[in-house]
Amino acid sequence: MLLILLGVLIVHIIILILLIVSTAASAWTVGGDVNKDLWYNCLTNDLAYQCTPASNEDWIQAVQALMILAVLFCFFSLVAFVFQLFKLVKGGRFFFTAIFQILASLFVMCAAIIYTVMRTDDVPESRFGYAYVLAWVAFPLSLVSGLIYIVLRKKE
């Protein structure tokens, strides 16, 4: 049982790291000399590296908010798991942790879907970057982690 709890804790920490990197990294869209993320659009030329703030369009602000919520809910879920690990009665389930983790997975899924549908292809050779891929990797991991928390029972 201890190994299962340790494994779930490690997976949870990995998911939190994936979400933080995905939210903060500057590679949601890459191509040519352009890097775009949730916060800045950066252009590299021979002389300089110039960044401008991301657009004020509603969809990018929704993606920003959803990714921040995903990080926060994943963190609160981790805190709740550690708290419940010591305070939960024998045989109890980690429902509170599971709810927060499943909500985090839904937030990151919604953010990635909105970004997929709404991003503009103003650079012909642009493609999705590693931060976008990390967001999609974090989604199933956090969903499965939340489902594991529902099934998991505390034993002495």
Secondary structure by P-SEA (a helix, b strand, c coil): caaaaaaaaaaaaaaaaaaaaaaccccccccccbbbcccbbbbbcccbbbbbcccccaaaaaaaaaaaaaaaaaaaaaaaaaaaaccccccccaaaaaaaaaaaaaaaaaaaaaaaaccccccccccccaaaaaaaaaaaaaaaaaaaaaaccccc
